Amino acid sequence: MPLTNLNKTHGRSSNLSLRLHTAPPRLGESISSVLDRAGGLWNLSRSSLIREITGMSPGDIGDPDGISDVQARRSLASALNVTSSHLAQFAADPNRTSLLMAPTTRHAYCPLCFARDRSAGMLPAFQLDWGRFWLTHCRIHLTPLFDWKATGTTGERRLPPEWLVGESSFRPAPRSWLHGDLKRARWYARVGPRHGEAYEQWKALLMFETALYCTGVGGPKGPPYGGNQQYEEILSQVMALFVVTPRNLRRSLPVFKLDPQFCDEDVFRLRKSMLVARHPLKNTSSLRTRLSSIAARRALISCW
Ligand SMILES: [Zn+2]
């Protein structure tokens, strides 16, 4: 039965009786991840699902991970069979969502976390933290995050149909991008001092991102600790300088000197076309549009 038949939608507050047959958000999961899980089960885009649940257009809702409209949040909580205050625990601070990747490109994921979720019989959850601009590795596995490549035009991350019908295994088809990501993640999970200078570079990247994470810099839940809020602005400005690096200085960027054996293209990839901005880059919001690929972001963060 189409969802529209389950409701008599005549206004934005009339959908409170809708129930989504999907599990409520799990620890650390983003709200958009729950929407995508439910949308996959109903074969609905994220925007259609938002419209069905709230009676509002996705444009009026704004960022689904920082959903600030009280009525919309209440409708969504009701659809997920949780209280509005419980759902709020999973939401980003609406004033901090600009520090996340844009909703349409917020598709970073960890193949090892997904494999773990699948082996536990659950649909994988996209973590809110994975949407951070300044975080490109999994905090659990200390491996690179990758771009989920099955995405819709409004940002929904489409899960393989076999996962939605209950199959609990995680066996990506050979030569698929998912298989490639899993293989690379496993390789990075084993990387160590025997890899020499390349390992030191990878470790430095992890330490830098971890330091930012631990002080709340770039975090979506609230401002960072102490006086680090100004640091966010500095980070954005320096990153913007990297992006507008003049042509004659590009080759001096550290990213182009990294060990090619260690830095395969799917983990560190910076196209030169990304380096010259057509418009001034003033903040993270404009940077995130420019650097939508996590491999490109990681390559530039590694310059630090
Ligand atoms: Zn992980």
Residues whose N, C-alpha, C, O or C-beta is under 5 A from the ligand:
A	BS01	ZN	C110 L112 C113 C138 I140 H141
